[in-house]
Amino acid sequence: MGYLRNIFQALDGEEPQFSAYGQESRKVLKFFAAYVLFLLIVSIGIVFLLIPGIYLAIRLQFYATFIIDEDCGAIESLKRSWEITKGQVIPLLLLFLSMIGISLLGFILLGVGIFITIPITYAMYAIAYRNLNSPLKVLEEVEIVEQT
């Protein structure tokens, strides 16, 4: 969780701080609760058939980023992930497959390449989250302005 916070800091133009690891530790219970719900939902989807499980995993994959980036609760983070991934299943599936390919390439290179590919895949994940979430933030800001 701290590593993902560091990636968000770098994306925001800030210097990543080691203290992010300690700061994010207070969110472990939220993360664990969301993770258990995520696994339960995806497992139920896989029981019905493999495709529904993959679909649910793709739609709910950003739950951790909402916990880290916006301090959401477990259920709220799953709902927000569902919202931002609406209509984006195919592009996210392709992103996931490319992340697997990059990771496999790093593993094939005597396992040493994984030290390069894992940060790249985490950055890809964080950038995808930020790109998907930014239109929602703009809409929320407009709603707040309209209410005042």
N, C-alpha and C positions, 0 to 999 in steps of 0.2 A: 504494500500500500504506500509506503514511503517512497519507493522507487517511482511509482506512477505519479505521485505528487511532484517528485523532482522533474519528471518529464513535462508535467503541466507548467511548472515554474520556467523551464527552458522554453516552452512554446510561448509563454507570456512575456518572454524577454527578460526574465529575472534570472539571477544566479541561483542554481539549485543549492539548497541548504541541507546539510546533514541532519539538522534538527527536525526535518520533515518526518524522519523515521519515528522519532519519539512522539511527535504531534499526532501522527496518524494512528498511533497505537490505541488511543482512546476510542477509536471507531471499530475496533476488532469485533466487538459483540454485534454491532449492526451488520458488519460484513459477514460474520458467521451466520447470522439469522437469514440474511438475504441469500447466502450461498446454499444453505439447506433448502430454502424455498425454491431456488433456481434448480437445484438437483432434483427435487421432488417433482416439479412441473415438467422438466425435460424428461425425467424417467417415465412419467406417465405417458408422455408423448411417444417415447420409444416403445413402450409396451404395446400401444395401439398399432404402430408401424414405425419404421425408421424415419420416414419423411416428416411426420408431425414433430418428432423429437428434434430433428435438425432445425426445422422451422422455428420451433419455440426457443431453441438455444440461440439462434441468430437474432431473434426479436428481443430476447432478454439479456443479451450478453453485456450490455453497458451498465448493469446494475452497480458494479463496483466503482465505476467512474463517477456516478452520481453520489455515492457515499463519500468518496474522496473529494471530489470537486465542489459539490454543493451541500454536503453534510445532510443528505436525505436519510430517512429511515429505510428499513428493509423493504417494506411493501411499497412505499413511495418510489424507491429507486427502481424497482421492477416495473411499476406503472410508467415511470418516465422513460425507461428504456423501451418499453412497448410503444410509447408515443413517438419517439424520435426515429424508430426504425420502420414506421408505417410506410409501405411502398418502396422500401429499400432492400428487400430480401435478396434479390439476385446480385446487386452490387456488393452487398456485405458477404454473401457466399463466395463470390469471386475474390474478395479481399482476404477472407479466411483461407481459401485454398492457396492464394499466393503467399500468405504468411507461413503456411505449412511447408510450401515448397522452399521458401527461403531458409526456414529452420532446418529442413532436411539437407539442404545444400551445406549449411554450416556443420551439420553432424557428419556428413560424408567426408568433409575435409579434416579427417582424423579427430573429430570432436572439438578441435581448437576453434574452428570457425563459428561455433555456437556462441562464443563470447562476443562476437561481432553481430551475429544475426538476431540474437534475443533482444538486445537494445533496439535494433532496427524494427523488429516486429512490434515491440511495445510502443515505439514512436508511431508506427502506422496505425495502431489501435487508438492511441490518444488523439491523433489527428483526425481519424474518422469520427470519433466521438465529438470532437470540437466542431467539425463541419456539419454534422447532423444536428447538434444541439444549438448551434448559433441562430438558426431561424426561430426556434422556440423562444430564445432569450429576447430577441427583438420583439416578438409578439407580446411577451409578458411585459416588457417595458412600455410598449404602446398602450396596453390595457391599464397599466398603473397610471400613466399620464392622462388617459381618458377619464379615469375615475376621479381624479383630483380637479 
